[in-house]
Amino acid sequence: MREIIHFSHANGFPVTTYRKLFGELDGEFEFRAVDRYGHKPEFPVTRGWPHLVEELLGDVDRQYRQPVWLVGHSLGGFLSLMAALRRPERVRGVVMLDSPIIAGWRASLLKTAQMLGIDEKPGPAAVTKNRRTHWPDAEAVWEHFRAKPNFAVWDQDVLRDYAIHGTEPTGKDSERRLRFDREVEYWIYRTLPTSLGRKVARGAPVPVGFVAGTRSREVRQCGLGATRRLVGSNLRFIEGGHLYPMERPQQTAQLVRELIGAMRQQGR
């Protein structure tokens, strides 16, 4: 019987974007996921994301009786860890994919910036505000993102999945629009949790692993001090930026497999 991974996506990327990564592990794990966080009115985006954590845990409670592995990328890594802190009896372990813990003076600075409303400019929220959302057809989506440097380095199968499954028909000829609501994405960026570092200062109730991109801007900005203290020996590096699961899905899958194997032993 395959073990279960409940996967949580990065902000702005529906879970179908990760199909190639899932395929690499399909023989060993059964994947389940929330398709798009923050799109149900009963789970709104608010400061610190408490309702998004509820959405994750609600999905886990509905689908499984036994504890499961939580794996998440960026936003999804944070939600997975927060879910494990809230309900450790439902979780075997957590793998965070480029979700560095914000702690210490960085967390204090972010909290102050949020209170003053000046946290938008330094991060991706400002870019999200003006992101294009509509294209004439799926091929136009593909061409649009393929021309962007941050997307040009993606695995081509993953980029194709995003072009097709990250968009949906509008009903007007072949026109397509982004499936992930731009406003939801924007407010997720604006409501980052600032207390997570304090909550894990003495460790977590389940094993936690972390995979850091060697060129990740997010890792550079947040540092890895708090993350290293949390995960200990369960720290791995992979060539790539913050979106390395899209750039190197096969290598990412291998590291997820490796970390779960290590944490499986630690949990005995």
Phi, psi and omega per residue, in radians:
M1 nan 2.264 -3.097
R2 -1.286 2.496 3.023
E3 -1.272 2.784 -3.072
I4 -1.848 2.292 2.952
I5 -1.911 2.148 2.972
H6 -1.706 1.997 -3.018
F7 -1.769 2.438 3.092
S8 -2.143 2.292 -2.985
H9 -1.423 2.906 3.018
A10 -1.352 2.801 3.137
N11 -1.064 2.217 3.077
G12 1.626 -0.120 -3.055
F13 -2.141 1.806 3.086
P14 -0.936 2.684 -2.989
V15 -1.078 -0.414 3.126
T16 -1.143 -0.271 3.064
T17 -1.079 -0.416 -3.026
Y18 -1.716 0.344 -3.036
R19 -1.027 -0.666 -3.113
K20 -1.185 -0.688 3.079
L21 -1.057 -0.805 3.131
F22 -1.047 -0.720 -3.110
G23 -1.055 -0.561 3.138
E24 -1.182 -0.392 -3.074
L25 -1.996 0.096 -2.983
D26 -1.069 -0.555 -3.130
G27 -1.252 -0.347 -3.066
E28 -1.903 -0.503 -3.043
F29 -2.290 2.618 2.991
E30 -1.752 2.222 -3.077
F31 -1.750 2.355 2.979
R32 -2.289 2.796 -3.067
A33 -2.935 2.738 2.859
V34 -1.460 2.250 -3.043
D35 -1.133 -0.858 -3.107
R36 -2.566 1.976 3.097
Y37 -1.250 2.531 3.026
G38 1.476 0.130 -3.082
H39 -1.815 0.031 3.084
K40 -1.876 2.303 -3.080
P41 -1.050 -0.459 3.136
E42 -1.337 -0.176 3.099
F43 -2.229 1.217 -3.062
P44 -1.261 2.807 3.070
V45 -1.483 2.022 3.104
T46 -2.327 2.976 -3.064
R47 -1.004 2.238 3.136
G48 1.460 -0.088 3.021
W49 1.089 0.591 -3.115
P50 -1.059 -0.635 -3.106
H51 -1.299 -0.498 3.076
L52 -1.209 -0.629 3.047
V53 -1.123 -0.703 3.087
E54 -1.084 -0.674 3.120
E55 -1.088 -0.757 3.112
L56 -1.099 -0.891 -3.095
L57 -1.140 -0.606 3.083
G58 -1.101 -0.684 3.109
D59 -1.161 -0.723 3.099
V60 -1.090 -0.807 -3.106
D61 -1.114 -0.631 -3.129
R62 -1.221 -0.592 -2.937
Q63 -1.726 -0.470 -3.008
Y64 -2.309 2.630 2.999
R65 -1.694 -0.589 -3.073
Q66 -1.606 2.770 3.046
P67 -1.075 2.599 -3.082
V68 -2.241 2.869 3.008
W69 -1.428 2.345 3.045
L70 -1.873 2.150 3.102
V71 -2.189 2.320 -3.116
G72 -2.600 2.604 3.141
H73 -1.871 2.194 3.076
S74 0.972 -2.016 3.053
L75 -0.785 -0.812 -3.076
G76 -1.111 -0.574 3.091
G77 -1.172 -0.742 3.097
F78 -1.094 -0.814 3.142
L79 -1.062 -0.688 -3.140
S80 -1.105 -0.778 3.123
L81 -1.145 -0.756 -3.136
M82 -1.119 -0.635 3.087
A83 -1.142 -0.704 3.124
A84 -1.148 -0.616 3.103
L85 -1.187 -0.640 -3.098
R86 -1.373 -0.691 -3.072
R87 -2.358 1.178 -3.054
P88 -1.065 -0.433 -3.122
E89 -1.196 -0.247 -3.137
R90 -1.680 -0.022 -2.957
V91 -2.230 2.300 3.061
R92 -1.467 -0.619 -3.137
G93 3.132 2.943 -3.071
V94 -2.230 2.365 2.967
V95 -2.043 2.077 -3.131
M96 -1.792 2.149 -3.135
L97 -1.759 1.749 3.129
D98 0.960 0.886 3.063
S99 -2.116 1.230 -3.042
P100 -1.169 2.404 -3.125
I101 -1.196 2.215 3.067
I102 -1.567 2.067 -3.049
A103 -2.503 2.989 3.042
G104 1.073 -2.430 -3.071
W105 -1.133 -0.511 3.118
R106 -1.151 -0.721 3.105
A107 -1.149 -0.707 3.119
S108 -1.123 -0.718 3.128
L109 -1.127 -0.766 3.125
L110 -1.114 -0.740 3.139
K111 -1.071 -0.742 3.110
T112 -1.122 -0.758 3.131
A113 -1.082 -0.695 3.104
Q114 -1.126 -0.738 -3.134
M115 -1.120 -0.606 -3.131
L116 -1.535 -0.126 -3.138
G117 1.262 0.482 -3.111
I118 -2.025 0.366 -3.108
D119 -1.535 -0.121 -3.039
E120 -1.240 -0.825 -2.944
K121 -1.102 -0.756 -3.052
P122 -1.226 -0.324 -3.025
G123 -1.937 -2.922 -3.074
P124 -1.353 -0.144 -3.105
A125 -1.034 -0.717 -3.119
A126 -1.097 -0.667 3.116
V127 -1.181 -0.715 -3.116
T128 -1.024 -0.656 -3.089
K129 -0.947 -0.630 -3.036
N130 -1.918 0.268 -3.099
R131 -1.167 2.427 3.064
R132 -1.157 2.481 -3.072
T133 -2.153 -0.258 -3.059
H134 -2.221 2.542 3.102
W135 -2.487 2.734 -3.118
P136 -1.091 -0.607 -3.132
D137 -2.848 3.113 -3.081
A138 -1.117 -0.610 -3.142
E139 -1.156 -0.621 3.097
A140 -1.159 -0.611 3.063
V141 -1.082 -0.846 3.140
W142 -1.002 -0.850 -3.113
E143 -1.130 -0.677 -3.128
H144 -1.059 -0.880 -3.081
F145 -1.339 -0.554 3.132
R146 -1.104 -0.468 -3.124
A147 -1.420 -0.172 -3.122
K148 -1.586 2.299 -3.078
P149 -0.930 -0.723 -3.099
N150 -1.178 -0.430 3.141
F151 -1.726 -0.407 -3.112
A152 -1.084 -0.441 -3.125
V153 -1.520 -0.035 3.116
W154 -1.174 2.650 2.897
D155 -0.984 2.338 -3.014
Q156 -1.137 -0.569 3.080
D157 -1.154 -0.686 3.134
V158 -1.170 -0.730 3.125
L159 -1.097 -0.687 3.105
R160 -1.139 -0.718 3.090
D161 -1.060 -0.717 3.138
Y162 -1.153 -0.726 -3.140
A163 -1.075 -0.658 -3.079
I164 -1.550 -0.894 -3.008
H165 -1.611 -0.249 3.068
G166 -1.530 -0.016 3.086
T167 -2.239 2.965 -3.140
E168 -2.550 2.725 3.117
P169 -1.154 2.545 3.072
T170 -1.632 -0.235 -3.065
G171 1.640 -0.064 3.136
K172 -1.860 1.752 -3.080
D173 0.917 -2.250 -3.126
S174 -1.723 0.163 -3.054
E175 -1.050 2.505 3.104
R176 -2.281 2.686 3.103
R177 -2.324 2.768 3.086
L178 -1.057 2.402 3.104
R179 -1.376 -0.492 -3.125
F180 -1.542 2.006 -3.068
D181 -1.040 2.220 -3.087
R182 -1.060 -0.637 -3.139
E183 -1.184 -0.694 3.089
V184 -1.100 -0.812 3.122
E185 -1.015 -0.767 -3.129
Y186 -1.028 -0.829 -3.065
W187 -1.310 -0.436 3.008
I188 -1.096 -0.758 3.097
Y189 -1.108 -0.617 -3.061
R190 -1.403 -0.138 -3.032
T191 -2.144 0.514 3.129
L192 -0.908 2.414 3.089
P193 -1.203 2.422 -3.125
T194 -1.980 -0.018 -3.075
S195 -1.870 0.051 -3.048
L196 -1.131 -0.671 3.127
G197 -1.018 -0.733 3.125
R198 -1.168 -0.653 -3.084
K199 -1.210 -0.471 -3.118
V200 -1.870 0.208 -3.094
A201 -1.009 -0.512 3.128
R202 -1.862 0.344 3.102
G203 1.740 -3.097 3.140
A204 -2.144 2.734 -3.100
P205 -1.342 -0.117 3.099
V206 -2.310 2.801 3.068
P207 -1.094 2.490 3.134
V208 -2.277 2.350 3.056
G209 -2.092 2.792 -3.072
F210 -2.512 2.368 3.031
V211 -2.072 2.092 -3.088
A212 -1.850 2.374 3.024
G213 -1.341 2.334 -3.090
T214 -1.146 -0.405 -3.135
R215 -2.018 0.401 -3.089
S216 -1.292 2.126 3.081
R217 -1.157 -0.615 -3.131
E218 -1.135 -0.691 3.093
V219 -1.155 -0.710 3.112
R220 -1.103 -0.738 -3.092
Q221 -1.201 -0.720 -3.060
C222 -1.551 -0.396 -3.014
G223 1.306 2.961 -3.120
L224 -2.038 0.151 -3.089
G225 -0.995 -0.976 -3.111
A226 -1.159 -0.631 3.134
T227 -1.147 -0.776 3.109
R228 -1.029 -0.743 -3.133
R229 -1.118 -0.589 -3.123
L230 -1.292 -0.806 -2.970
V231 -1.647 -0.318 3.134
G232 1.046 -2.143 -3.099
S233 -1.338 -0.127 -3.106
N234 -1.533 0.784 3.132
L235 -2.036 2.250 3.116
R236 -2.282 2.732 3.092
F237 -2.106 2.600 3.102
I238 -2.416 2.458 3.098
E239 -1.112 2.229 3.102
G240 2.486 3.053 3.126
G241 -1.606 -2.810 -3.102
H242 -1.079 -0.518 -3.120
L243 -1.710 0.593 -3.104
Y244 -1.028 -0.485 3.076
P245 -1.076 -0.467 3.073
M246 -1.458 -0.524 -3.138
E247 -1.360 -0.719 -3.034
R248 -2.364 1.193 -3.082
P249 -1.097 -0.627 -3.115
Q250 -1.198 -0.788 3.118
Q251 -1.161 -0.642 3.091
T252 -1.072 -0.784 3.130
A253 -1.038 -0.713 3.140
Q254 -1.093 -0.699 3.137
L255 -1.242 -0.621 3.048
V256 -1.076 -0.796 3.107
R257 -1.023 -0.780 -3.118
E258 -1.118 -0.780 -3.112
L259 -1.194 -0.707 3.107
I260 -1.107 -0.678 3.077
G261 -1.052 -0.758 3.125
A262 -1.151 -0.752 -3.107
M263 -1.257 -0.506 3.070
R264 -1.032 -0.733 3.102
Q265 -1.184 -0.684 -3.115
Q266 -1.191 -0.509 -3.086
G267 -1.416 -0.118 -3.106
R268 -1.314 nan nan
